[in-house]
Amino acid sequence: MSEDGLEEKALEIIKSRPNGVLQSDLWKELKIDSRKCSRIIARLESEGKIKRIWETVRGTRTFRITYKPQKAEAEKKGADFGLIMAGGEVAPCVGCTYECEPDYCPDLGNWIELLAKELAAEERKTVEEHVAVVEEEKAPEAKEHAKAKKAVKASKAPMAEKPAVKAKKAKESTSKPVKASKGSKK
C-alpha cells in the first residue's frame, strides 16, 4: 500500500474512535512497523489533522492520537450582531477611540435609549398578540354565554308574569261591585 493510502487509512481509523487511538495499537492495526507509523503520524500532526498526547499504558509510554476537526469541517455559526445593535445602529462603543466613562458618554446613553424603546416595542407587540389570541379563544365562549343568558331570561319571564297576573286578577275581583239580590232592601 502506498504512503498516501496508509495516511488516509490511519486518519480514518483515528476519526472513527472518539477517544482516539494509541499509536502502539495503530501500527499493529495498519500492519506496518512502528517507524513507518511514526513518520505517518508526524506528517498528519504537521498538517494539523491530529493531536498527539503522551500516555503510559501497562508501563510503556506511547502516544494517544486524536483527530482535530478542520476549520472547514467545524460547525459554522452565523454571526449574531443583535447584541450590539439597537434600532439598526451599532453600539457606539464598538470602534470608539475616546477614553470616556460609560456613565457619562452621551453617545452610549442615546444608544441605550434606542435599545430600551426597541425592547418596549417588542414587548408591546408580544402583549398585543397575546391579547388577540385570548380574545379569539373567548369569542366562541362569549357567544355561548350570551345565548345561555337569553335562554335563562326567556325561561324566567313566564314565571315573573304569573304572580303579577294573579295580583291583578285578585284586585279586579275585589273591586267589582256585588249585585244585590232581589229580595234585599237597601
PASEVEX-781649 format. One record per atom (N, C-alpha, C): x, y, z. Coordinates in steps of 0.2 Angstrom, whole numbers, plus 5000, padded with zeros to 4 digits. Atoms other than C-alpha are relative to their C-alpha. Example, Ala and Ser with C-alpha at 12.3 -4.5 7.8 and 13.67 -1.06 7.14 Angstrom:
2
500449945000
506249785039
500450065000
499649944999
506849955036
499650055003
This chain:
186
500449945000
500050005000
500550065000
499649945000
500650174996
500050045006
500049964994
501150305009
499450055001
500649964999
499750415005
499349965002
500550044998
498550275006
500049985007
499950024993
499250225023
499750065004
500249944996
498950405029
499350015000
500750005000
497150405023
499749955005
500350064995
496850235032
500150025007
499849984993
497750295048
499550065002
500549954998
496650455048
499349985001
500750035000
495050355045
499949975007
500050044994
495550245060
499950055006
499949954995
495950395071
499350045000
500749975000
494250485066
499549965003
500550044998
493250335070
500049985007
500050014993
493750325088
500050075003
500149944997
493050475098
500650025005
499549994995
494350445112
500750004997
499450015003
495750425100
500349935000
499750065000
496950285097
500750005002
499250004998
498650235105
500449984993
499650015006
500050245092
500249935000
499850075000
500650075098
499549954997
500550045003
498950005093
499950014992
500149975006
498850105077
500549964995
499550045005
500450025068
499849935000
500250075000
499849855073
499449994996
500650015004
498149885065
500150014993
499949995006
498849955050
500549954997
499650065002
500049805049
500750034997
499349975002
501649915047
500450015006
499649994994
503149945058
500050065003
500149944996
503250075071
500350064998
499649945003
504550185062
499650034995
500449985005
503450195047
499450045003
500649974997
501950235058
500150075003
499749934997
502950375067
500050054995
499949955005
503350455051
499350034997
500749985003
501450455045
499750045005
500349964995
500950525062
500350075000
499649945000
502250655062
499750054994
500249965006
501650715044
499350025001
500749984998
499750715050
500050055005
500049954995
500250815065
500350074997
499749935003
501250945055
499550034995
500549975005
499750965043
499450025005
500549984995
498650995059
499449965000
500650045001
497550855056
499949955007
500050044993
497950755073
500350045005
499649974994
498550795090
500249945004
499750054996
499750685100
500150025007
499949994993
499750665119
500449945003
499750064997
500950565129
499649975005
500450044995
500250425139
500449945001
499750064998
500850275149
499549955000
500550055000
499950115146
500449935001
499750064998
500449955155
500850015001
499349984999
502150035160
500450024994
499749985006
502550085142
499750074998
500249935002
502550265136
499850004992
500250005007
501650295120
499650064999
500449945002
500550425111
499349984999
500750005002
498650445111
499950054995
500149955006
498250515094
499250014999
500749985001
496550605092
500050054994
500149975006
495850685077
499850085002
500249924999
495750885076
499650024994
500449975005
494250945066
500350064997
499849955004
494751055052
499550065000
500449945001
494151235050
499449994996
500650015005
493051185035
499549955003
500450054997
492351045045
499650025006
500349974994
491951145060
499350034999
500749975001
490151205063
500150074999
500049935002
489951375055
499450035004
500549974997
488951485066
499950074997
500149945003
488151635059
500150065005
499949944995
488651805067
499450035002
500649974997
487351875078
500250075003
499849934998
487552065079
499550035004
500549974996
485952085089
500250035006
499749974993
486952115105
500350064999
499749935001
487752265098
499650054996
500449965004
486352335088
499450025003
500749974997
484852445093
499850054995
500349965005
483652525080
500550014994
499650005006
484852475066
500650045001
499349974999
486352565074
500449965005
499650044996
487852485081
500250045006
499849974994
488352515099
500650054999
499549955002
489452675099
500749985003
499450024997
490752595110
500549954995
499650045005
491252475095
500450054996
499549965004
492752555087
500150075003
499949944997
492652705099
500750025002
499349994999
494352795101
500050055006
500049954994
493852915116
500149965006
499950044993
494352865133
499650045005
500549974995
492752915142
499849955004
500450054995
491752835156
499349994997
500750025003
490252745150
499450045004
500649964996
489152835164
499950064997
500149945002
489452995156
500150014992
500050005008
489552955137
499350024997
500749985003
488153045128
499849954994
500150045005
488352935113
499749935002
500250064998
488152775123
499350015004
500749994997
486652855133
499550004994
500550005006
485752885116
499949934998
500150065003
486052715110
499649955005
500350044995
485452635127
499250024999
500749985001
483852745124
499749964995
500250035006
483652675107
499849925002
500150074998
483852495114
499449995005
500650014995
482552525128
499450014996
500649995004
481252595115
499949944996
500150065004
481552445104
499849945004
500250054996
481352325118
499350015003
500749984998
479752415124
499549994994
500450015006
479052405106
499949924999
500050085001
479452215105
499549975006
500450024995
478652195122
499250014999
500749985002
477052295117
499749954995
500250055006
476952185101
499849935003
500150074997
477052025111
499450005004
500750004996
475652085123
499450014996
500650005004
474552135109
499849944996
500250075003
474751965100
499749965005
500350044995
474351885117
499350015001
500749984999
472851985119
499549984994
500450025005
472251945102
499949935000
500150075000
472451765104
499549985006
500550024994
471551765121
499350024998
500649985002
470151865113
499749954995
500350055004
469951745099
499849935003
500250054997
469851605111
499450015004
500649984997
468551695121
499450014996
500649985005
467451745106
499549955000
500550055000
466551575105
499749995007
500350014993
466351565124
499550065001
500449944999
465651745124
499349994997
500650015004
464351705111
499549945003
500450054997
463851545120
499750035007
500249974994
463751645136
499450044999
500649955002
462551775128
499449964999
500650045002
461451635121
499749975007
500250034994
461351555138
499650055005
500449954997
460851715146
499350024998
500749995003
459451745134
499649945002
500450054998
458851575137
499850005007
500250004993
458851595156
499550065001
500449954999
457951765154
499349984997
500650025003
456651685142
499649955005
500350054996
456351545154
499750035007
500249964994
456151665169
499450054999
500549955002
454951785160
499349985002
500750034999
453351675161
499950005008
500150014993
453651645180
499950075003
500149934997
453851835183
499350034999
500749975001
452151875175
499549975004
500550034997
451151745184
499850035007
500249974994
451251825201
499650074999
500349945002
450851995193
499349994997
500750015003
449351925183
499649985006
500450024995
448751845199
499850065005
500149944996
448852005209
499550044996
500549965004
447952095195
499349975000
500750035000
446551975194
499750005007
500249994994
446451975213
499750075002
500249934999
446252165213
499450014996
500649995004
444952165199
499449965003
500550044997
443952035208
499750035007
500249974994
443952135224
499650074999
500349945001
443452295216
499450004996
500650005004
441952235206
499450005005
500549994995
440352285214
499649945000
500450064999
439252145221
499350024999
500749995002
437552135214
499549995006
500550014994
436152155227
499549954997
500550055002
434952015227
499350035000
500649975001
433152055223
499650015006
500450004994
432452025240
500350045005
499749964995
433652135249
499850075000
500249925000
433252315254
500750035001
499549964999
434452445254
499950055005
